[in-house]
């Protein structure tokens, strides 16, 4: 949900007009809209490049993942990992677009640890993968946009840790 939706629903639930503080939050949200759009556009248009770079970084850091017996050994397993990286990048863009971490939590993080544990995927490996995804993504953004996007990656990393 966007800030606007949250303010409206909360005010309506309480049968009141939005407060001046809530209106300021909406104003701030609208003023950062072009930046959020720029970040999301850059990440979306460069998804393949970002995922390839993040994957390359991860395999260099952790060659054991793609070695025989590793969780990403074999073409099928590797393809599943790459698919997940693209999914997490898309999830992060949802948060940036909304200006809130709630879409990340609701759409993608509830139950993620349990799912990976049940599949035998080491969660610390996924944390490393998201860190690589973060670096590859932020390298494409200017410093101001990188500072805005960074907490969304950190939120995923912290939620998985």
C-alpha positions in Angstrom: 0.0 0.0 0.0 1.2 3.5 -0.7 1.4 6.2 1.9 -1.6 7.8 0.3 -3.7 4.6 0.7 -2.6 4.1 4.2 -3.5 7.7 5.2 -6.9 7.5 3.6 -7.8 4.2 5.1 -6.7 5.2 8.6 -8.5 8.5 8.5 -11.7 6.8 7.1 -11.5 4.1 9.8 -11.4 6.8 12.4 -14.1 8.9 10.7 -11.8 12.0 10.4 -9.9 14.1 7.9 -6.2 13.4 7.5 -4.0 15.2 10.0 -1.5 17.9 9.0 1.3 15.3 9.7 -0.3 12.8 7.5 -0.8 15.4 4.7 2.9 16.2 5.1 3.8 12.5 4.6 1.7 12.5 1.4 3.4 15.6 0.2 6.9 14.1 0.9 5.8 10.9 -0.9 4.7 12.8 -4.0 7.9 14.9 -4.0 10.0 11.8 -4.2 7.9 10.2 -6.9 10.2 11.0 -9.8 13.2 9.7 -7.9 11.4 6.4 -7.1 10.3 6.1 -10.7 13.9 6.7 -11.9 15.3 4.0 -9.6 12.6 1.4 -10.5 13.0 2.1 -14.2 16.8 1.7 -14.0 16.5 -1.6 -12.1 13.8 -3.0 -14.3 15.5 -2.0 -17.6 18.8 -3.6 -16.3 17.4 -6.7 -14.6 19.2 -9.2 -16.8 22.5 -7.3 -16.4 22.1 -6.9 -12.6 21.2 -10.6 -12.2 24.1 -11.7 -14.3 26.6 -9.5 -12.4 25.2 -10.6 -9.0 25.4 -14.3 -10.0 28.9 -13.8 -11.2 29.9 -12.2 -7.9 28.2 -14.9 -5.9 29.9 -17.8 -7.8 33.3 -16.0 -7.4 32.7 -15.7 -3.7 31.2 -19.1 -3.2 32.3 -21.5 -5.8 31.2 -24.3 -3.5 27.6 -23.4 -4.4 28.1 -24.5 -8.0 30.5 -27.4 -7.3 29.3 -31.0 -7.2 27.1 -31.3 -4.1 26.4 -27.6 -4.0 22.9 -26.2 -3.9 23.4 -24.6 -7.4 25.2 -27.5 -9.0 23.8 -28.3 -12.4 22.0 -26.3 -15.0 18.5 -26.7 -13.5 19.5 -25.7 -10.0 21.5 -22.7 -11.3 18.6 -21.6 -13.4 16.3 -21.7 -10.3 18.8 -19.6 -8.3 19.0 -17.0 -11.1 15.2 -17.0 -11.3 15.0 -16.2 -7.6 17.5 -13.3 -7.9 15.2 -11.7 -10.6 12.2 -12.3 -8.3 13.9 -10.6 -5.4 15.0 -7.6 -7.6 11.4 -7.2 -8.7 10.2 -7.4 -5.1 12.6 -4.7 -4.1 11.3 -2.5 -6.9 7.8 -2.9 -5.5 9.0 -1.5 -2.2 10.9 1.4 -3.8 7.8 2.3 -5.9 5.5 2.2 -2.9 8.0 4.1 -0.8 7.4 1.5 1.9 8.8 -1.9 2.9 5.3 -3.4 3.4 5.0 -4.9 -0.2 8.3 -6.6 0.3 7.1 -8.2 3.6 3.6 -9.1 2.4 4.5 -10.4 -1.0 7.9 -12.0 -0.5 9.2 -12.5 3.0 6.5 -14.1 5.0 7.6 -17.7 5.3 10.7 -17.4 3.1 13.1 -18.8 5.7 10.8 -21.8 6.3 10.5 -22.4 2.5 14.3 -22.3 1.9 15.0 -24.5 5.0 12.4 -27.1 3.8 14.1 -27.1 0.3 17.5 -27.5 1.8 18.7 -24.1 0.5 21.1 -22.5 3.0 19.5 -19.2 4.0 23.0 -17.6 4.6 23.7 -18.3 0.9 20.5 -16.4 0.0 21.6 -13.5 2.2 25.0 -13.5 0.3 23.1 -13.6 -3.0 20.9 -10.6 -2.0 24.1 -8.7 -1.0 25.5 -9.3 -4.4 22.2 -8.3 -6.0 22.4 -5.1 -4.0 25.9 -4.3 -5.1 25.2 -4.9 -8.7 22.0 -2.8 -8.6 23.5 0.1 -6.6 26.5 0.3 -9.0 24.0 1.4 -11.7 22.5 4.2 -9.7 23.8 7.6 -8.8 24.7 8.1 -5.1 21.4 9.8 -4.2 19.3 7.0 -5.8 21.6 4.3 -4.4 21.0 5.8 -0.9 17.3 5.7 -1.4 17.3 2.1 -2.8 19.8 0.6 -0.3 17.5 0.2 2.7 15.1 -2.0 0.7 17.9 -4.4 -0.1 19.0 -4.2 3.6 15.5 -5.0 4.7 15.4 -8.3 2.7 18.9 -9.2 4.0 18.0 -8.5 7.6 14.7 -10.4 7.3 16.5 -13.4 6.0 19.4 -13.2 8.5 
